[in-house]
Amino acid sequence: MPVSIVLAQDKIEPDEIILVHGSEQELVLPSEEPIEGIFGTSDTLREIPRAATVITESLMQSANIDDLHDIARFAPNSHAAAGFGNPSLPSLRGQLGELFEGGMRRQAGNNGLGVPLTLNAIESIAVVKGAPPVMLGTTQRVGGFVHLQPKRAKLDASGTLVRGRIGEWQQYRLQVDHNQVLDEDTAALRVSAEVIDEDSFYDYTQHRSNDLFVAYEWQPNKATRWSLGVEYYDVSWTDNAGINRPTQALIDDNLYITGQGQQPNGSFVPGAFAVISPTGQVEIDRGRVLTDPLDTNTAETLLLHSSLEYQLNNEWLMVNRSYYQHLDREGINQNSFVEIIDGAQTFEHRLELHYTDQSVVGVNVRYNDVLGYSQFTTEADLPIDLTGSLEQRRIPLTAAQRARLVELRPGVWVSPGTQYDRNNDGSGDFNLSDTTDSTSYQWGIFAQHKWQVTERLLATFGARADYYDVEARDPIPPVGVTPGRDTHNEWLSAASFALQYDINNELMLYATAYASDSTSNSMAGGTVLNANQEIDPQNFATENRLYELGVKYAPAGSRWFADAVLFDQQRSLRNRDGSNSGIRTEGFEAQWHYDHGNGFWATVAASYIDAYYDNSEAFQGTRQVADAFDDSRPDIIEGTGVGAPNFAAFPPSYQQLQGVPEVQASGVVGWRIDEQWTLGGDLSYTKAYPLDYLQTVFIRDQHQLNLYTEYRFNDRLRARLDVINVTDQDNWSPVFEGGYFGATLAFPSLPRHAQLSFSYNF
């Protein structure tokens, strides 16, 4: 008997209450999948006038979704940089996006460098392009956002799932997910625990984590529902910077130029304006990356989500959402990089009043308090010869460098929270990073209304205003100075307008316009003081706008859904030094989902994007990779001898944004051959794109093919084999979002490897 993959919240048989592989009910397509807490109570994709993609739990399993980069298999224009091997944020339309969970914005990394994300507590994923709608509030990143829907306890049946996975390089994962009905149709408890213990293909790289998620569901009557989720997560991982010296020969043939860089003062310790005299060119092992066994990267976080819904009457629904997160992080690397979050607290509460499905009004308050220490001013990656010793990678700070920093604890030096001129010579005496002790309050009020202009024409208006009250302090001032401190107050606004026209019950056209202000923050959403001991008003005056023109089609009687969109988006890119660059993106996106009804399903996505600087400055750690070398070996590279890193600033221009492929395409398929066997896989493609601003090095056209097969022994036990990168492509990606390391680093993809997993349901 054929079984189709579930693409929505179909009726689930009791023995499939946790692990959903299929249902014998008629398949519900993504166009019919309700998305809660984003645009309204539970609008479907077809009803939303925005480009969006839904990835359900069963699709996450079928496509082997492990982290945020894997969403590129489904969502167009979602190609991302490697995020130092541990992505904590998505990338959408060439920019970092926001991360939401349960309708609330989560703490996340500093420009994508953050805590690895676990999906143990997640039931489904929605990917939306453009800034978040007015319900969700003003944010920092506006390329798009990913909404994670937490697991909920089920009220109708108890059950337990055990899922394990073994992979190459001694990679082990185990998950236990148990649902217990406490009072039938009224109360239930769900506990999901995950343990990860993984070594890696990459040198000195590992991932160890423990995650515990507990969900409680209470529905005493038809008018009331309370969903509560608590998650504790601790993780230890490796900050993986990939391979330095990304010449075209490295990208094309894995050829690496050897030789240790020498600073202008004669030191061979990696430092600014170091010059390399090439000693040769060798084929490098792609697992030999910029890591160090003495590096420390750990984090511990606690999250709480609460959603209380109460139906006041036939027309009015009240929703109370609450979110709390506590985060501690310790990152100390031997290349002198330090990022320590010594406690980040975030609390948000939102009250929504929904009138039928036409209107919603609400208020919310968000509190964010961050104490963090940072130091990234003495990093120097290009001078390091990866074929040399570990000592050649390490950057012990000189007395002169330490004099421009502050000692946090013995041997750990960080930047102060602002600049000071101790000798009164008119010049600052310290290096600045993202050190901060900041507190912010955000009060918001919003409204959205749908107006049925005619039988087929629907107009939607939305508006929001947020008031920010922010204070930032220097948590670790140098001895003998008055600590810097400043406050700032600002109103930020957002407005949206959309028209939807139903040509018939199957075909819908829409046009959307959206404009908003957004913030520019540092680690964990904190606010820093600038060199003038002030909060830069530019941090609260980043303007964004979006125009979309789209079509959505769900033919009656057919099991497929398709949409396409043209977009034009202006926004800002936060640079590593805290400044902002204007970015313009224009393009096209399309996706198609199909279910044959006899066990075969497919999803296809394709996109084109023209992303460029909007008459704006750009910044890179080094102007071009050739700057790191002298001209002593022109047979290897024609070096300029400028030295690197040289902290290049490029004048305002309309140059193509580096690190973003213009064309991206992907396809995912699954086929249930018979009662026991299932086959499937996915194929992705990106067009060649420049790695650096000057376009001296390109990442070529790339593809990756992944295949899997699953065998179902019975209704309870299944085994699955995944082969990833089947054709063993030597693919590459940028290391960091925004292109700052475009002339410094490139990240090598994993070679062909296999994973064996099992699941047992009882």
VENQUINOR-V348426 format. One record per residue. N is the residue number from 1. RES is the residue in one letter. OMEGA is omega as a letter, one per 40 degrees, with the letter a starting at -180 (NA if undefined). D_LAST is the distance of its C-alpha to the last C-alpha in Angstrom with 1 decimal. Layout:
n={N & N}
res={RES & RES}
omega={OMEGA & OMEGA}
d_last={D_LAST & D_LAST}
//
This chain:
n={1 & 2 & 3 & 4 & 5 & 6 & 7 & 8 & 9 & 10 & 11 & 12 & 13 & 14 & 15 & 16 & 17 & 18 & 19 & 20 & 21 & 22 & 23 & 24 & 25 & 26 & 27 & 28 & 29 & 30 & 31 & 32 & 33 & 34 & 35 & 36 & 37 & 38 & 39 & 40 & 41 & 42 & 43 & 44 & 45 & 46 & 47 & 48 & 49 & 50 & 51 & 52 & 53 & 54 & 55 & 56 & 57 & 58 & 59 & 60 & 61 & 62 & 63 & 64 & 65 & 66 & 67 & 68 & 69 & 70 & 71 & 72 & 73 & 74 & 75 & 76 & 77 & 78 & 79 & 80 & 81 & 82 & 83 & 84 & 85 & 86 & 87 & 88 & 89 & 90 & 91 & 92 & 93 & 94 & 95 & 96 & 97 & 98 & 99 & 100 & 101 & 102 & 103 & 104 & 105 & 106 & 107 & 108 & 109 & 110 & 111 & 112 & 113 & 114 & 115 & 116 & 117 & 118 & 119 & 120 & 121 & 122 & 123 & 124 & 125 & 126 & 127 & 128 & 129 & 130 & 131 & 132 & 133 & 134 & 135 & 136 & 137 & 138 & 139 & 140 & 141 & 142 & 143 & 144 & 145 & 146 & 147 & 148 & 149 & 150 & 151 & 152 & 153 & 154 & 155 & 156 & 157 & 158 & 159 & 160 & 161 & 162 & 163 & 164 & 165 & 166 & 167 & 168 & 169 & 170 & 171 & 172 & 173 & 174 & 175 & 176 & 177 & 178 & 179 & 180 & 181 & 182 & 183 & 184 & 185 & 186 & 187 & 188 & 189 & 190 & 191 & 192 & 193 & 194 & 195 & 196 & 197 & 198 & 199 & 200 & 201 & 202 & 203 & 204 & 205 & 206 & 207 & 208 & 209 & 210 & 211 & 212 & 213 & 214 & 215 & 216 & 217 & 218 & 219 & 220 & 221 & 222 & 223 & 224 & 225 & 226 & 227 & 228 & 229 & 230 & 231 & 232 & 233 & 234 & 235 & 236 & 237 & 238 & 239 & 240 & 241 & 242 & 243 & 244 & 245 & 246 & 247 & 248 & 249 & 250 & 251 & 252 & 253 & 254 & 255 & 256 & 257 & 258 & 259 & 260 & 261 & 262 & 263 & 264 & 265 & 266 & 267 & 268 & 269 & 270 & 271 & 272 & 273 & 274 & 275 & 276 & 277 & 278 & 279 & 280 & 281 & 282 & 283 & 284 & 285 & 286 & 287 & 288 & 289 & 290 & 291 & 292 & 293 & 294 & 295 & 296 & 297 & 298 & 299 & 300 & 301 & 302 & 303 & 304 & 305 & 306 & 307 & 308 & 309 & 310 & 311 & 312 & 313 & 314 & 315 & 316 & 317 & 318 & 319 & 320 & 321 & 322 & 323 & 324 & 325 & 326 & 327 & 328 & 329 & 330 & 331 & 332 & 333 & 334 & 335 & 336 & 337 & 338 & 339 & 340 & 341 & 342 & 343 & 344 & 345 & 346 & 347 & 348 & 349 & 350 & 351 & 352 & 353 & 354 & 355 & 356 & 357 & 358 & 359 & 360 & 361 & 362 & 363 & 364 & 365 & 366 & 367 & 368 & 369 & 370 & 371 & 372 & 373 & 374 & 375 & 376 & 377 & 378 & 379 & 380 & 381 & 382 & 383 & 384 & 385 & 386 & 387 & 388 & 389 & 390 & 391 & 392 & 393 & 394 & 395 & 396 & 397 & 398 & 399 & 400 & 401 & 402 & 403 & 404 & 405 & 406 & 407 & 408 & 409 & 410 & 411 & 412 & 413 & 414 & 415 & 416 & 417 & 418 & 419 & 420 & 421 & 422 & 423 & 424 & 425 & 426 & 427 & 428 & 429 & 430 & 431 & 432 & 433 & 434 & 435 & 436 & 437 & 438 & 439 & 440 & 441 & 442 & 443 & 444 & 445 & 446 & 447 & 448 & 449 & 450 & 451 & 452 & 453 & 454 & 455 & 456 & 457 & 458 & 459 & 460 & 461 & 462 & 463 & 464 & 465 & 466 & 467 & 468 & 469 & 470 & 471 & 472 & 473 & 474 & 475 & 476 & 477 & 478 & 479 & 480 & 481 & 482 & 483 & 484 & 485 & 486 & 487 & 488 & 489 & 490 & 491 & 492 & 493 & 494 & 495 & 496 & 497 & 498 & 499 & 500 & 501 & 502 & 503 & 504 & 505 & 506 & 507 & 508 & 509 & 510 & 511 & 512 & 513 & 514 & 515 & 516 & 517 & 518 & 519 & 520 & 521 & 522 & 523 & 524 & 525 & 526 & 527 & 528 & 529 & 530 & 531 & 532 & 533 & 534 & 535 & 536 & 537 & 538 & 539 & 540 & 541 & 542 & 543 & 544 & 545 & 546 & 547 & 548 & 549 & 550 & 551 & 552 & 553 & 554 & 555 & 556 & 557 & 558 & 559 & 560 & 561 & 562 & 563 & 564 & 565 & 566 & 567 & 568 & 569 & 570 & 571 & 572 & 573 & 574 & 575 & 576 & 577 & 578 & 579 & 580 & 581 & 582 & 583 & 584 & 585 & 586 & 587 & 588 & 589 & 590 & 591 & 592 & 593 & 594 & 595 & 596 & 597 & 598 & 599 & 600 & 601 & 602 & 603 & 604 & 605 & 606 & 607 & 608 & 609 & 610 & 611 & 612 & 613 & 614 & 615 & 616 & 617 & 618 & 619 & 620 & 621 & 622 & 623 & 624 & 625 & 626 & 627 & 628 & 629 & 630 & 631 & 632 & 633 & 634 & 635 & 636 & 637 & 638 & 639 & 640 & 641 & 642 & 643 & 644 & 645 & 646 & 647 & 648 & 649 & 650 & 651 & 652 & 653 & 654 & 655 & 656 & 657 & 658 & 659 & 660 & 661 & 662 & 663 & 664 & 665 & 666 & 667 & 668 & 669 & 670 & 671 & 672 & 673 & 674 & 675 & 676 & 677 & 678 & 679 & 680 & 681 & 682 & 683 & 684 & 685 & 686 & 687 & 688 & 689 & 690 & 691 & 692 & 693 & 694 & 695 & 696 & 697 & 698 & 699 & 700 & 701 & 702 & 703 & 704 & 705 & 706 & 707 & 708 & 709 & 710 & 711 & 712 & 713 & 714 & 715 & 716 & 717 & 718 & 719 & 720 & 721 & 722 & 723 & 724 & 725 & 726 & 727 & 728 & 729 & 730 & 731 & 732 & 733 & 734 & 735 & 736 & 737 & 738 & 739 & 740 & 741 & 742 & 743 & 744 & 745 & 746 & 747 & 748 & 749 & 750 & 751 & 752 & 753 & 754 & 755 & 756 & 757 & 758 & 759 & 760 & 761 & 762}
res={M & P & V & S & I & V & L & A & Q & D & K & I & E & P & D & E & I & I & L & V & H & G & S & E & Q & E & L & V & L & P & S & E & E & P & I & E & G & I & F & G & T & S & D & T & L & R & E & I & P & R & A & A & T & V & I & T & E & S & L & M & Q & S & A & N & I & D & D & L & H & D & I & A & R & F & A & P & N & S & H & A & A & A & G & F & G & N & P & S & L & P & S & L & R & G & Q & L & G & E & L & F & E & G & G & M & R & R & Q & A & G & N & N & G & L & G & V & P & L & T & L & N & A & I & E & S & I & A & V & V & K & G & A & P & P & V & M & L & G & T & T & Q & R & V & G & G & F & V & H & L & Q & P & K & R & A & K & L & D & A & S & G & T & L & V & R & G & R & I & G & E & W & Q & Q & Y & R & L & Q & V & D & H & N & Q & V & L & D & E & D & T & A & A & L & R & V & S & A & E & V & I & D & E & D & S & F & Y & D & Y & T & Q & H & R & S & N & D & L & F & V & A & Y & E & W & Q & P & N & K & A & T & R & W & S & L & G & V & E & Y & Y & D & V & S & W & T & D & N & A & G & I & N & R & P & T & Q & A & L & I & D & D & N & L & Y & I & T & G & Q & G & Q & Q & P & N & G & S & F & V & P & G & A & F & A & V & I & S & P & T & G & Q & V & E & I & D & R & G & R & V & L & T & D & P & L & D & T & N & T & A & E & T & L & L & L & H & S & S & L & E & Y & Q & L & N & N & E & W & L & M & V & N & R & S & Y & Y & Q & H & L & D & R & E & G & I & N & Q & N & S & F & V & E & I & I & D & G & A & Q & T & F & E & H & R & L & E & L & H & Y & T & D & Q & S & V & V & G & V & N & V & R & Y & N & D & V & L & G & Y & S & Q & F & T & T & E & A & D & L & P & I & D & L & T & G & S & L & E & Q & R & R & I & P & L & T & A & A & Q & R & A & R & L & V & E & L & R & P & G & V & W & V & S & P & G & T & Q & Y & D & R & N & N & D & G & S & G & D & F & N & L & S & D & T & T & D & S & T & S & Y & Q & W & G & I & F & A & Q & H & K & W & Q & V & T & E & R & L & L & A & T & F & G & A & R & A & D & Y & Y & D & V & E & A & R & D & P & I & P & P & V & G & V & T & P & G & R & D & T & H & N & E & W & L & S & A & A & S & F & A & L & Q & Y & D & I & N & N & E & L & M & L & Y & A & T & A & Y & A & S & D & S & T & S & N & S & M & A & G & G & T & V & L & N & A & N & Q & E & I & D & P & Q & N & F & A & T & E & N & R & L & Y & E & L & G & V & K & Y & A & P & A & G & S & R & W & F & A & D & A & V & L & F & D & Q & Q & R & S & L & R & N & R & D & G & S & N & S & G & I & R & T & E & G & F & E & A & Q & W & H & Y & D & H & G & N & G & F & W & A & T & V & A & A & S & Y & I & D & A & Y & Y & D & N & S & E & A & F & Q & G & T & R & Q & V & A & D & A & F & D & D & S & R & P & D & I & I & E & G & T & G & V & G & A & P & N & F & A & A & F & P & P & S & Y & Q & Q & L & Q & G & V & P & E & V & Q & A & S & G & V & V & G & W & R & I & D & E & Q & W & T & L & G & G & D & L & S & Y & T & K & A & Y & P & L & D & Y & L & Q & T & V & F & I & R & D & Q & H & Q & L & N & L & Y & T & E & Y & R & F & N & D & R & L & R & A & R & L & D & V & I & N & V & T & D & Q & D & N & W & S & P & V & F & E & G & G & Y & F & G & A & T & L & A & F & P & S & L & P & R & H & A & Q & L & S & F & S & Y & N & F}
omega={a & i & a & i & a & i & i & a & i & i & a & i & a & a & i & a & i & a & a & i & a & i & i & i & i & a & i & a & i & i & a & a & i & i & a & i & a & a & a & i & a & i & i & i & a & a & a & i & i & i & a & i & i & i & a & a & a & i & i & i & a & a & i & a & a & a & a & i & a & i & i & i & a & a & i & i & i & i & a & i & a & a & a & i & a & a & i & i & i & i & a & a & i & i & i & i & i & i & i & i & a & i & a & a & i & i & i & a & i & a & i & i & a & a & i & a & i & i & a & a & a & a & i & a & i & a & a & a & i & a & i & i & a & i & a & i & i & a & i & a & a & i & a & i & i & i & i & i & a & i & i & i & a & a & a & a & i & i & a & i & i & a & i & i & i & a & i & a & i & i & a & i & i & i & i & a & a & i & a & i & i & i & a & i & a & a & i & i & i & i & i & a & a & i & i & i & a & i & a & i & a & a & i & a & i & i & i & a & i & a & i & a & i & i & i & i & a & a & a & i & a & a & a & i & i & i & a & i & i & a & i & a & i & a & i & a & a & i & a & a & i & a & i & a & a & i & i & i & i & a & a & a & a & i & a & i & a & a & a & i & i & i & i & i & i & a & i & i & a & a & a & i & i & a & a & i & a & i & i & i & a & i & a & i & a & i & i & a & a & i & a & a & a & i & i & i & a & i & i & a & i & i & i & i & i & i & i & a & i & i & a & i & a & a & a & i & i & i & i & i & i & a & i & i & i & a & i & i & i & i & a & a & a & i & i & i & i & i & a & i & a & i & i & a & i & i & i & i & i & i & a & i & a & i & a & i & a & a & i & i & a & i & i & i & i & i & i & a & a & i & a & a & a & i & i & a & a & i & i & a & a & a & a & i & a & i & i & a & i & i & a & i & a & a & i & a & i & i & i & i & i & i & i & i & i & a & i & i & a & i & a & a & a & i & i & a & i & a & i & i & a & a & i & i & i & a & i & a & a & i & a & i & a & i & a & i & a & i & i & i & i & i & a & i & a & i & i & a & i & a & i & a & i & a & a & a & a & i & i & i & i & i & a & i & i & i & i & i & a & i & i & a & i & a & a & a & i & i & i & i & i & a & i & i & i & i & i & i & a & i & i & a & i & i & i & i & a & i & i & a & i & i & i & a & a & a & a & i & i & i & a & i & a & i & a & i & i & a & i & a & i & a & i & i & a & i & a & i & i & a & i & a & a & i & a & i & i & i & a & a & i & a & i & i & a & i & i & i & a & i & i & a & i & a & i & i & i & a & i & a & i & i & i & a & i & a & i & a & i & a & a & i & i & i & a & a & i & i & a & i & i & a & i & i & i & a & a & i & i & i & a & i & a & i & a & a & i & i & i & i & a & i & a & i & i & a & i & i & i & a & a & i & a & a & a & i & i & a & i & i & i & a & i & a & i & i & a & a & i & a & a & i & i & i & i & a & i & a & i & a & i & a & a & e & i & i & a & i & a & a & i & a & i & a & i & i & a & i & a & i & i & a & i & i & a & i & i & a & i & a & i & a & i & a & a & a & i & i & i & i & i & i & i & a & i & i & i & a & a & i & a & a & a & i & i & i & a & i & a & i & a & i & i & i & i & i & i & i & a & i & a & a & i & a & a & a & i & i & a & i & i & i & a & a & a & a & i & i & i & a & a & i & i & a & a & i & i & i & a & a & a & i & a & a & i & a & i & i & i & i & i & i & a & i & i & a & i & i & i & a & i & NA}
d_last={21.7 & 22.1 & 19.7 & 21.3 & 20.2 & 20.0 & 23.0 & 22.8 & 21.0 & 20.3 & 18.6 & 14.8 & 12.8 & 10.2 & 7.2 & 9.1 & 9.8 & 9.6 & 10.2 & 13.0 & 14.5 & 16.4 & 17.5 & 19.8 & 21.9 & 25.1 & 24.7 & 26.0 & 28.2 & 28.8 & 32.0 & 30.0 & 27.5 & 28.4 & 29.2 & 29.3 & 31.9 & 34.1 & 36.7 & 35.9 & 33.1 & 31.2 & 33.5 & 32.4 & 33.7 & 36.2 & 37.6 & 38.0 & 41.4 & 40.2 & 38.8 & 35.0 & 31.8 & 28.2 & 25.3 & 22.0 & 18.6 & 18.0 & 21.6 & 21.1 & 18.5 & 20.5 & 23.7 & 22.4 & 23.7 & 24.1 & 27.2 & 29.8 & 31.8 & 29.2 & 29.9 & 33.0 & 31.0 & 30.9 & 33.6 & 37.2 & 39.6 & 36.9 & 38.1 & 38.2 & 39.9 & 37.9 & 38.0 & 38.9 & 35.7 & 33.5 & 33.7 & 33.3 & 34.7 & 34.7 & 37.9 & 39.0 & 42.3 & 43.7 & 43.0 & 40.4 & 38.3 & 36.9 & 33.3 & 31.9 & 28.7 & 28.0 & 31.6 & 33.2 & 34.9 & 33.4 & 35.5 & 35.6 & 37.7 & 41.5 & 42.2 & 38.9 & 39.2 & 36.5 & 33.2 & 30.5 & 27.8 & 24.1 & 21.8 & 18.8 & 19.6 & 20.6 & 19.2 & 22.2 & 25.8 & 29.1 & 32.2 & 35.5 & 39.0 & 41.9 & 42.2 & 39.7 & 40.7 & 42.7 & 39.8 & 38.5 & 41.9 & 44.1 & 42.6 & 43.9 & 42.4 & 43.0 & 42.2 & 38.9 & 35.7 & 31.9 & 29.9 & 26.4 & 24.2 & 22.0 & 18.4 & 18.4 & 16.2 & 15.1 & 16.7 & 15.1 & 11.4 & 9.0 & 5.8 & 5.2 & 6.5 & 8.5 & 11.6 & 14.7 & 18.2 & 21.3 & 24.6 & 28.3 & 30.4 & 27.8 & 25.4 & 22.0 & 19.3 & 16.0 & 13.9 & 11.2 & 10.5 & 9.4 & 10.6 & 12.0 & 14.4 & 17.5 & 19.6 & 18.6 & 20.3 & 22.1 & 20.3 & 17.1 & 16.3 & 14.4 & 14.6 & 14.6 & 16.2 & 17.7 & 20.0 & 22.5 & 25.0 & 27.2 & 30.6 & 32.5 & 34.9 & 37.3 & 39.5 & 38.6 & 35.6 & 32.2 & 29.4 & 27.6 & 25.6 & 23.1 & 21.7 & 20.1 & 19.5 & 19.0 & 19.2 & 20.3 & 21.0 & 23.5 & 25.0 & 27.3 & 29.1 & 29.5 & 32.0 & 30.2 & 27.2 & 26.7 & 24.3 & 24.4 & 23.1 & 24.1 & 23.8 & 25.3 & 26.0 & 28.1 & 29.2 & 31.8 & 32.9 & 36.0 & 38.5 & 39.2 & 42.5 & 42.5 & 45.8 & 49.2 & 52.4 & 50.9 & 53.8 & 53.6 & 53.7 & 50.6 & 48.7 & 50.0 & 50.3 & 48.6 & 52.2 & 52.6 & 56.0 & 56.6 & 58.9 & 58.5 & 59.9 & 62.9 & 63.6 & 67.1 & 67.9 & 67.2 & 63.9 & 61.1 & 58.4 & 56.6 & 58.3 & 59.7 & 62.1 & 61.5 & 62.9 & 61.6 & 63.9 & 61.8 & 61.9 & 60.1 & 57.2 & 54.2 & 50.9 & 48.3 & 44.8 & 42.6 & 40.4 & 43.5 & 43.1 & 44.6 & 42.4 & 43.4 & 41.5 & 43.2 & 41.9 & 39.7 & 37.2 & 34.8 & 33.4 & 31.6 & 30.7 & 29.3 & 28.5 & 28.2 & 27.8 & 28.5 & 29.0 & 30.5 & 31.4 & 33.7 & 35.3 & 38.9 & 39.9 & 39.6 & 41.1 & 40.3 & 37.0 & 37.0 & 34.6 & 34.6 & 33.0 & 33.2 & 32.4 & 33.2 & 32.9 & 34.4 & 35.0 & 36.6 & 37.4 & 39.5 & 40.9 & 43.8 & 44.8 & 47.6 & 49.2 & 50.2 & 47.5 & 46.2 & 43.9 & 42.8 & 41.3 & 42.1 & 40.2 & 39.5 & 38.6 & 37.8 & 37.4 & 37.5 & 37.5 & 38.0 & 38.9 & 38.8 & 40.3 & 39.5 & 41.8 & 40.0 & 39.2 & 42.7 & 43.4 & 41.8 & 43.7 & 42.6 & 43.5 & 41.8 & 42.6 & 41.4 & 42.3 & 42.1 & 43.5 & 43.6 & 45.2 & 45.2 & 47.4 & 48.0 & 50.2 & 50.3 & 54.1 & 54.8 & 52.1 & 53.6 & 51.4 & 53.9 & 56.2 & 53.5 & 53.6 & 50.0 & 51.4 & 53.2 & 52.0 & 49.6 & 52.7 & 53.9 & 51.0 & 51.5 & 53.7 & 55.3 & 57.1 & 60.9 & 62.9 & 64.0 & 60.4 & 59.3 & 62.4 & 60.8 & 57.5 & 56.5 & 54.8 & 51.6 & 51.1 & 52.7 & 52.4 & 50.5 & 52.8 & 51.9 & 53.9 & 55.4 & 54.3 & 57.5 & 60.9 & 63.9 & 67.5 & 68.5 & 71.8 & 72.8 & 73.6 & 71.9 & 68.9 & 65.4 & 64.8 & 61.0 & 58.1 & 55.7 & 52.0 & 49.4 & 49.8 & 49.5 & 49.1 & 48.6 & 47.5 & 47.1 & 46.7 & 45.9 & 46.6 & 45.8 & 46.6 & 45.5 & 45.8 & 44.7 & 46.0 & 45.6 & 48.7 & 48.7 & 52.2 & 52.2 & 49.8 & 48.6 & 49.5 & 47.4 & 48.6 & 46.5 & 48.2 & 46.7 & 48.4 & 47.6 & 49.6 & 48.4 & 50.6 & 50.1 & 51.6 & 51.2 & 52.7 & 52.6 & 54.0 & 54.7 & 52.5 & 54.4 & 58.0 & 60.5 & 62.8 & 65.9 & 64.7 & 63.8 & 60.1 & 59.5 & 58.0 & 57.9 & 56.5 & 55.9 & 55.3 & 54.5 & 53.5 & 51.2 & 50.7 & 48.6 & 49.4 & 47.7 & 48.9 & 47.3 & 48.4 & 46.1 & 47.7 & 45.8 & 47.9 & 45.7 & 42.2 & 40.9 & 43.0 & 43.5 & 45.9 & 45.9 & 48.1 & 47.1 & 49.3 & 48.1 & 50.1 & 49.2 & 50.2 & 47.8 & 47.8 & 48.1 & 46.3 & 45.7 & 42.7 & 40.0 & 42.2 & 45.2 & 48.8 & 51.4 & 55.2 & 57.4 & 60.4 & 62.5 & 60.3 & 59.2 & 56.0 & 56.8 & 56.9 & 55.7 & 52.3 & 52.1 & 54.1 & 52.1 & 52.5 & 50.1 & 50.3 & 48.3 & 49.2 & 46.8 & 47.6 & 44.7 & 43.6 & 40.2 & 39.6 & 36.9 & 38.5 & 37.7 & 36.1 & 35.1 & 31.8 & 33.2 & 34.5 & 37.1 & 39.1 & 42.0 & 43.9 & 47.1 & 47.3 & 49.9 & 48.9 & 51.0 & 49.6 & 50.2 & 48.9 & 48.9 & 50.6 & 50.0 & 53.1 & 52.0 & 54.2 & 53.2 & 53.9 & 54.0 & 51.8 & 52.0 & 49.4 & 49.9 & 47.7 & 45.6 & 41.8 & 40.0 & 36.5 & 35.1 & 31.6 & 31.1 & 28.5 & 29.8 & 27.3 & 26.6 & 24.1 & 26.8 & 27.2 & 29.5 & 30.8 & 34.3 & 36.1 & 39.7 & 42.1 & 45.6 & 46.9 & 50.4 & 50.0 & 53.2 & 55.0 & 56.7 & 60.1 & 58.5 & 58.7 & 56.1 & 55.4 & 54.2 & 54.2 & 56.6 & 58.7 & 57.9 & 56.7 & 60.2 & 61.4 & 59.8 & 62.1 & 65.8 & 67.7 & 68.4 & 66.2 & 66.6 & 65.4 & 61.9 & 62.1 & 64.9 & 64.2 & 65.9 & 66.2 & 65.3 & 62.6 & 59.0 & 57.3 & 60.0 & 58.2 & 59.4 & 60.0 & 60.7 & 62.9 & 61.7 & 60.9 & 58.8 & 57.3 & 54.0 & 51.1 & 50.1 & 46.5 & 45.5 & 45.2 & 47.0 & 44.7 & 40.9 & 38.8 & 35.2 & 33.0 & 29.3 & 28.1 & 25.0 & 25.2 & 22.6 & 24.7 & 22.7 & 19.3 & 18.4 & 20.7 & 21.3 & 24.3 & 25.6 & 27.5 & 30.0 & 33.7 & 35.7 & 39.4 & 41.9 & 45.7 & 48.0 & 48.8 & 51.0 & 49.6 & 52.6 & 54.9 & 57.9 & 55.8 & 57.1 & 53.6 & 51.1 & 47.6 & 47.8 & 45.8 & 42.3 & 39.2 & 35.7 & 33.5 & 29.8 & 27.8 & 24.2 & 22.4 & 18.7 & 17.5 & 14.5 & 13.8 & 11.6 & 9.5 & 6.6 & 9.1 & 12.1 & 15.2 & 18.1 & 21.7 & 23.9 & 27.7 & 29.5 & 33.2 & 33.4 & 37.2 & 37.6 & 39.7 & 41.6 & 40.8 & 42.0 & 41.6 & 43.5 & 42.4 & 43.2 & 43.4 & 46.9 & 48.6 & 50.0 & 49.1 & 49.9 & 52.8 & 51.2 & 47.6 & 45.3 & 41.6 & 40.7 & 37.4 & 35.0 & 35.9 & 33.7 & 30.5 & 27.0 & 23.5 & 20.5 & 17.0 & 13.5 & 10.1 & 6.6 & 3.8 & 0.0}
//
